[in-house]
């Protein structure tokens, strides 16, 4: 029986369909590489080291592996159907599935690639787990911030054009009829088929080697930002989901993710049991603990002083105990705030979603033990991250929010302006009270009207030494919000000090801001926040600590104001105790020693930066990693286990 020459053989249709899949795979790799090179050029000022030609080639080759794997995986279903349905002469269904999957693929890549521009602008990296933290955030405020701050109309137009072009190309591929491959020998056909399958498998793995393309092998250059671009937007989005699930799974597993042993955890938790060494001060009439939104240390450096962005803080720091080099507990507001209040370091567990409290660690409960009424003030709404429920559970007697201060400020998206918030505190503060205040103004969309203020850089005419730093300095309206928050802070502190001379003030930033004056900040500028303590008889001579962490604030407060030998527990150490000097302090994925700051990258490696260029401290990554994991392992254990009877006994004895 002879075959109909007008009816192609099953092998011929199999080959033609694979050719169309190859065109789609090639165009997918091209699209990914286009976004990578665009990111590299558009955000070139975020790179901190010059790449050699060899490193740039490594960057592109490693990126190609991820692009090949991502595209191959997305086309795996059409390829498998081509292998199994084509012999059954069901090529029509193979073509439909291929057309559908390719269309969804191009739409997804276009959307993720275009949105990635805004995401990198905000977070300095491609997609990560913070993307999904928005599920628990004020989603309306996030949308308004994105619209008002980034004006994404150009991105939307680009997205529509790119999707249209991609779908047109998909249709063109669907109509493409490749030349027939005339192969009569069945063994040759078998060899070609096997080679095709092997090549597809290698493409989907992104490698001909034994190990596939994987994030842990992505750091192929000496620049952290460039390494982040090795992974394409599609794969980084998948990693972000995986990381978010992993962080959430921490709350549902009995296995400590930091691999700390029970002996190490017990030793650290037992060492957390402390007693106060004071009081070093007469009992303050009020305590104001001010957590400033995105208030980090870089603007406080002398080299930026000519901008006069934080003059109020500079004046205040001359009058009290000031630590410029402090690691925040986390890189986001709620996680840092949770640690400051609960006394438990952020170890990847969102405490606002857990019903966990330890009175011996909780700041509010410790202040109650010293006979203070406890209050919490927030410039936004209490529904954000369930912060209202969280602080009440942690022991806040009264909770105030934007709803108590008029509901909306001039900017609107995240709550009231700092001036309104501080006015609310002034009007409602009680005698003998501990008051934690969380501000909001130094936050996107940065649309406060500063035209009628004394802000000096309305037209971005920065001083010459500042302008010389870069051709791409931070926009003046963003710096204006930092200036505004500093102005309102100074006015409030001075007003309260006049009204309550015996008041004590603690001021810190919730986390580093992710916004810097110039595009190439060093790792110190990327990681530190200040700590300032002001009050009657508080002086710089009370401490010789050069660096600290958020977790050191509570034990410092206890030594300053608590009754003698008051029991408490803390992961930190008092900054006013000569016997409690730390050689190492930690924040989430950050560690600080006397001379070096370390930060763990998404790929599980460590970046380090020498605070002083001349020192003999070795860069011992294993030492830093071990200390960090023990510290975080103990934090996780405390959050996820109720087995702390021994600690309770130590604290109450």
N, C-alpha and C positions, 0 to 999 in steps of 0.2 A: 504494500500500500504506500503510495507516494503522498507526501505532504503538499498542501496547497501553498504555492509560493507567495500568495497574497496574505497568507495567515502566518505571522512570524512564529518561529519555534519558541518553546517555553524558555530555553536557555537564552535566546536572543532577547526576549522581553526582560528577562532577569538582568542581562547585561545593560540594556538601555535604561532600566530603572535605576540601576546602580550608578550609571553615568549622571543621571539627574540628581541623585543623592550626593554625588561628589561635587557637583556644581553648588548645591545648597551648603554643603560642608565648607567649601572654599569661601563662599560669600559670608558665611557665619564667622569664620576665622578672620576674614578681612574686616568685618564690622567690629569685632572685638578689638582687633589691633588698631583700628581707627580711633576708637574711644581711648585706648591706652596712650597712644601718641598724642591725642588731643589733651588728655589730662596732664601728660608730662610737659607739654608746651604751655598750656594755659596756667597750670599751677607750678611752673618751674621755680618760682621764688620760694616754694616750700622746701626745696631740696637744700641740704646743708653741706653737702660735699660734692666736689666736681667729679663726674664719672669719667673714667678712662674709656677709650674706644672699646677695649676688651670687656669692661663691665657693662657698657651699653649694649653690646652684642649679647652678653649673658642675660641681660634684662629682657631683650626681645625674644631670645630663644626660650627662656623659661616662661614668658608670657604666651608664646605660641603653643607650648605644651598645655597650658591651662585652657587656651581657646579651643584647641583641637579636642580636648576631653569634654568640655562643656557642649560644644556643637555636636560631637559624636554621640554623647548620651541623649541629647534631645532628639536625635534622628535615629536612635536605636530601635524604636518600635517600627517605623516604616521599613528599616533594613531587615528586621527579623520577619516581618510580614512578607517582604519580598522573597525571602528565602523559603518560607513555608507555603505561601499562597500562590506564588507564581507557578510552581509545578502543577497546581490544580486549576490553572487558567483563570485565576481570580485577580488578574492584574488590575482590573478596574477598581477594586476595593483597595488595593495597594496604593494606587495613584491618589485616591481620595484621602486616605489616611496620611500619606506623605504631604499632600497639599495642605491639609489641616494642621498637622504638626509644624510644618515649616512656617505657616502663617502665624501660629501662636508663638513660635520661637522668635521670629523677627519682631513681633509686637512687644514681647517681653524684654528682649535685649534693647530695643529702642527706648522703651520706657525706663528701664533700669539705668541705661547709659546716660540719658538726658537728666534724670533725677539725680544721678550720681554727681553731677556738677554742683548742684545746690548742697548735696550732703557733704561733699569734700570741703566746700566753702565754709560750712558750719562746723564740722567736726575734725577737719584736717586729715581724714582718711576715708576709704571707701566704707561700704556698709558694715556695721558692727551691731552688737547686741543692743546698743542704746536706741537703735531704730525701733525696736519692738517694746522698749520701755514706755513708748508713747501710748501703748494700749492702756496703761494705768495712769496716764497723765491727763491734763486738760486738753483734749483733742481739738476743741474749738480754738483755744488759744494758740495751739501749735499751728493750725491751718492759717489763722489770721497773721501769726508771726511770719510764716513762710511767704504769704502773699504781700504783706506790707514791707517786709525787709528786703526780699529778693526780687520782687516784681517779676514773676516768672512768665510773663506773656511771651517774651522772646523764646524761652525754653519750650513753651507749649506750641508755638508756631513751628519751631525746629522739630519737635516731636511728631507733629502731624505730617510734616514734609517727609521725615525719615520713614515713618510707617507707610506712607503712600508709596514711596519709592521701593521699599522693601516688598510690599505686597504686589506691586507691578512686576518686580523681578521674579517673585514666586510664580506668578502667572506665566511669565515668559519661559521659565524653566519647565513648567508643566506642559507647555506647548512644544518644547524642544524635542526634536527627533534626531538622535545621534546616528551617525553612519553605522551600518550593519558591520558587525565583526564576524567575518566568515571563518569559522573554525569547524571543520568536519570531524576531526579526530576527537573522540569522546574523552580520551585520556588528557589531551591538552585542555579540553574544556574543564575537566575536573581540577587540573592544576590551577587554571585561571580562577576558578570558583574558590578554591581553598586560599589562594593568594589574596583574593578580594576580601574574604572573611577575615583573614589574619590582619590585613591592612586596616580594616574597619575596627577590629578589636584594639589594635595599637592606637588608632586615632582616638577611640573613646577612652583609652587609658592615658593618652597624652604622652606616651613613651613607648619605645621599643625595649626599654630596660626592664629589670625585674620589679622596680618600684614605679608606681604610677605618679602622675602629677599630684602633689600634695602640699598643703600649706606649710608644713614644717620644712620643706625644701625650697621655699620661695624667696628666702633672704639671700639673693645671689649678688647683691652689690653692697657697698659700704654705707649707703644712704637708706634710712628707715622709710622715708616717704616713697622713694622709688621702689623699694621692696614691696610696699603696700600696693603699688600699681601693677605688680606682676600678675596678681590675681584679678581676673576680669570682673566687671560688675555683676554678672550672673552668678559666678561662683562665690563672690564675696557676699552676695545676698543669701545664698544657701548656707554659707558658713555662719552668717549672722543669726539665721534661724536655729542652726544647730547649737551655737553658743548660748542663745537665749534659752533653748530647751535644757541645755546642760546646767545653766545657772538655776533654772526652775527645778530641775530634777534634784538639785542639792537639797531642797527642802523635803523631798520624798524618799530619800535613800538613807539607809543606816550606815553607809560606808563613807568615812571621812575622805573627801576628795583631795585633801592635802597630804594624805598618807602619813600623818603623824601617829606615833605610837602612844598607847595609853600612858606609859611612864612619862613621856615628854609632855603630854597634855596635863597630867596631874601636877607635874613639877611647875609648869608655867602658871596654872590656875591657882595653885597654892601660893606662889610668889605674888599673885595679884592681891591677896589679902593684906590690907595695910591699916595703919592707924594714923590719925593726923598728928602733926608735930607742933601745932600752934595752940591758940591762934596767934598769928603774927600781927594782926590788926585789931583795933577796937571794932566791935561788931558794926558793920555797915548798916545804915538805915534802909538802903535799897541796893539791890544788885541788878545791873542791866547787862545782860549777855547778848551782844549784838552780832548776828551772823549776817554779813553783807553778801549779797548776791554777786558771785563771780569776782570778788575782790581779792586779787592775787598780788604777789610780791613784785612783779616786774616793774610796775609804775613807781615803786618806792625807791628804786636804785638811783644813786646819785647821777648816773649818766643820762637819766631821763628827767632830772629835776627841773630843767628849764621849761618844760611843758606846763608845770604848775597844775597838774591834774589832781594831785592829792595833798595840797598844801594844808588842809585842815588836819589830815592824819599826821603829816610831818610835824605840825605844831603839837599835837596831842602826844606823839611818841616821845617828845622831849621831856614829858612830865610824868612818865610812868615806866613800867617794865615792858620792854619791847623785844620781841623775837621775830626777826625778819624771815628766817629760814625755817619754816614749819611745813610738814607734809600734811595735806588734807586727808581725811579718812577715805574719801572717794572722789570721783571725777564728776559726780552729779549731785544736785541739791538734796534730794530726799535721802539718798544713801549716806551722805555726809551728816546731814541733820540727825538721822536715826542713830548714827554712832555717837555724835556729840551728846544726845539726850540719853540713850540707853546705856552708854558706856561700853558697848560691844563693838569692836572694829568691824567694818564692812568686809565680809569675806566672800561676796558674791550672792548673799542672801538678802533679798529686799525685806527688811524688818517691818515695813509698814503693812506687809501682808501676813505677818505672823503675830500671834497673840502671846508674845514672850516678854517677860519682864523679870529682872532680878533687882530687888530693892537695894542690895548692897552696891550695885553698879549704877543704877538709875540716877541721873543728875537731879531730877525733880524730887525724888524720894530722899536723896541725901540733903537737899536744901530744906525739905520739910523737917528732917531730923534736927536741923539747926534752927527750927521755929520760924521759918519763912513761909509766907503765902506764895504759891507758885503760879505764874501766869505765862501764857504763850501768845505772842502777837505775830501775825502773818499778813503781809501785804496783799496776798491773793485770797482764794476761796478755800475753805477747809475741806472741800470735796476733792481737791487736788491731792492725788496719791493717798487719799484717806488720812491726811495729816492731822485733821481734827480728832479722829478716833484714836490715832496713834499717840498723840501727846497726852490725851486724857488717860489712856491706859497706862502711860508711863508716869502719871502722877500730877499732871497740871491741874490746878484747882479751877482756873478760869482760862478760857480760850477766846481770842479776839481775831477777827479777820477783816478783809476788805468790806464785808457786809456791814461792819460796825463803823466804818470810816467813809461812808457815802456810796460804797458799792463799786465805783469806777473812778479811775484817775484820768488824766489827760491822754495817756497812752492807751489805756483800756485793756489790752490783750491779757495781761497776767495779773491785773489788780490795780490797786491804788498807787499813786506816786509815793516815794519815800517821805516827802514832806507831810502828806496826809497820814501816813502810818505813824510817824513820830509824833504828830499832833494827837493822834488817838492815844498813844502811850502816855503823853503828857496829861491828857484829860482824865485818864482812867486809872493811872498807877496808884497803888495803895501803899500805905506805910508798912514797913517791915516785910517787903516783898522781893521775891526773886522773879525777874522778868526776862524771858528769852524772846528776842525780836529777830524775825527773818524778813529781810528787805527784798525788793523785787525790781527796782528801777534800772539797774545795770543789766538789762536782758533785752534780747530782741523782742519786738521789731525796731527798737531804738527810734521811736517817733515822738519823743517829748519835744515840745516847742521851747527851744532855748534862745530864741531870737531876742527876748526881752530880759535876758540874764547877762551877767558879767563874764560869761564864758569867753576866754581870750582867743579861741581859734575858730571863730565862726566861718572864716573863709580859707581855712587850712594853710594859713601863712605861718607855718611852723618856724621856730628858730633855725638858723643856718646849720648848726651842728646836728640838729634833728633831721632836717631835710637831706643832709648829706648821707644819712644812713641807708636810704633806699629811694628808688623812684616810685615805689608802691607802698606808701605808708598807710596805716589804718585811717579810715574815713573820719573826718572831724566830728561828724554827728555821733559816731559810736564813742569816741573819746569824750565827747560832751556828756554822755550819760554817766561815764565814770566820774567826771568832774562834778556833775550834779549830785551823784550819790555821796561823794566825799563832802561836798558843801553841806548837804542835809545832815550827814553824820556829825560834822563839827558843830553845827548850830544846835542840834539836839543835846549833845554831850555837854556843851557849855551852858545851855539853858538848865539842864538837870543838875549840873554841878553848882550852879548858883542857887537853885531851889533846894537841893539836898546836898549840902557840903560833905556829908559823911557817906555818900553813895560810892559804890564800887562799880567799875565798868570793865567788861571783858569784850574785846572786839577782835573778830577774825573773819576770814572769807570762807564761804561754804566750800568752794573748790576753785581751781584755776579757771580762768575765763574762756580759754580756747581762742582768745583774740589778743593779738600782740601788735605792738607798734610797727614792727617791720616783719618781713616774711620769714626771717631765719633766726628765730629765738633759740637760745641754747637750752639744754635739758633742765638747767636750774630754773629758767624763766617759764618753762613748761609745767613745772610741778609744785611750786611753793606758794604758800599763803602766809600772811603775817599773823602774829598774835600780839595783842597789846592789852595790858592790864593797867587801869588808872584808878586812883583813889587816894584818900588821905593816908599819908605815910608810905605810899607805894613808890619805890624808887628802882632805878636800874641796878643799883648796888645789891639788891636782894637776890640777884641771880647772875651767874656767870655762864649759863647755858648759851651755846652758840646756835644750836638747832634743836628742833622739837617736832612734835606731831600733835594733831588734834586731841589725841587721847591723853596728852599731858595736862590739858586745861583743868579737868575735874580734880585730880589730885592736888594741883596748885591751889585751886579754890579752897579745898578742904584744909590745907595747911594755913591759908590766909585767914579763914573766918571760923573754922569749926572749933567746937569745944575740945579741950585736951583729950587725946587718945580716943577720938571718935572713930569707930570702925567703919571701914568702907572697902571696896574692891575696885581695882583699876588695872587696865593693861598698860597705862602710861605711868609716868613718874613726875613728881612735883618739880616744878622749875625753880622753887625757892628752897629746896632742900639740897644741901651740899653732899649728902650721902646717897643721892639717887640719880647720879649722872648716868645717862644712857650712852652706850657706845654705838647703838644702832636704834633707829626708829623706823616705823613702817606706815605706809598707807596702802590702799589697794593697788597691787602691782607696782608699787614703788618702795624703795628702801633708801635710807639716808645714813651714811656714816659721817665721821668728822670731816672728811674731805671729798667724799664722792657721793653722788646721787645715782641710783640705779633705777631703771624702769624695764619691766617685762613687756616684750612686744607681743602682738597677736600670734606670732609664730613660735612663742615660747622661749625666745632668746632674750638676752639682756643688753640694753644700751646703758652706757655709763658716761658720766661727765664729772670732771674734776673741778670742784669749787675753787680750789687754788691750784695754780699750775705747778707750784713747787711743793711737793710733799712726797713722802716715802711710803705711803700706804699702798699695799699691793691691791690689784684689781682681782680679788678672789671671788669669781662668780659663784662657785660651789658653796662658799661660806654664806654669801648673801642669800642664795636660794634656800639653803637649809634653814637659816634663821627665819626667813620669811614664811616658809611652809609650816614650821612649828607654830609660829605666831598665829597664822590664819587657821591652822588646824585646831588650835585651842579655841579660837573665836567660833568656828563652825560647831565644834562640840558643845560649847556653852549654849548656842542657839538651838541646836537640834536635840539636845539631851537634857533630861531632868536630873541627871546624876551629879548633883553638886552639893550633896549633904556635907561632905568634908569641908568644902569651902565655906558653907554657912557656919559650920561650927568654928572654923578658924576666925571668921569675921565677928562672931558674937562672943568669943571668949575674952 
